[in-house]
């Protein structure tokens, strides 16, 4: 396997011995959110690669193949794009989780995977999606597990994009992408557009006339992003609440065992000045039923019904902008209740940790 590696290079390529002379290619841009997938996809658009007729104006993202597509639908979509474009592709982080379903049907597939410092990526995701940092870190870890599995198994030409190195050397990043796609010097003008794209005002905004953003699309994208925040929270937070709940219940059981060993009654514990600050944990445990109800509403109302609504609505007219605004506002209260439940559960868990630690200290004293 032929690899190219230069320290701190914006692009590391491998499986180059799998490349062939066919100029036709299909590109797949993958990676954790906030690691440069939009940057890469946007630069590819500026280089003349077709990345979707309905690609998001700033994220440059389009779910070309969906998880529920059957094989006949997948092949039909791919054959249509092959007939219309010599080089085409798409960026969709979701594709990482089911790429094996379609990648063997792609014409001369080339994979680009983005990488960024984990903390920087998680901090950016937490801010952008309005989610807790620990949830963003957990999401990063989950997606990277799939990334590593793909790298281990893939035998297709693959490029790993270094976000931090690209920020220091954007020309090197663009030139590396062009070489990976076997683009010659005749692409010099397109490269210049890709350089400007990186420095465009207002985010990764296309600079070429062909891919400029209409004002109506910008207004729609505002509510796309808001709905994304609610959708991500509705998908991730209920599981996190369940995890905190489970860990807390185990801690409470340990605490009960410790109390028995110490021959202390719960009421004696609460009267102990050293432990009085932990008394709320016994009272608030009863609220978990309420958290369960909120999680159920979040899953049913947004994750199930919401995704269907957003995928089937017409994304290119003024009426749709208003629909997306109404949909976000109708789910905003659920989002705030869900996040409040998460932070309450996290506080309960930490109080349980404090209680367990204090009881362990008392047990250590007794064992001396």
Secondary structure, 3 states (H helix, E strand, C coil): CCCECCCCCCEEEECHHHCCCCCCEEEEEEECCCCCHHHHHHHHHHCCCECCCCCCCCCCCCCCCCCCCCHHHHHHHHHHHHHHCCEEEEECHHHHHCHHHCHHHCCCEEEEEEECCHHHHHHHHHHHHCCCHHHHHHHHHHHHHHHHHHHHHCCCCEEEEEHHHHHHCHHHHHHHHHHHCCCCHHHHHHHHHHHHHHCCCCCCCCCCHHHCCCHHHHHHHHHHHHHHHHHHHHHHHHHHHHHHHHHHHHHHHHHHHHHHHHCCCHHHHHHCCCCHHHCHHHHHHHHHHHHHHHHHHHHHHHHHHHHHHHHHCCCCCHHHHHHHHHHHHHHHHHHHHHHHHHHHHHHHHHHHHHHHHHHHHHHHHHHC
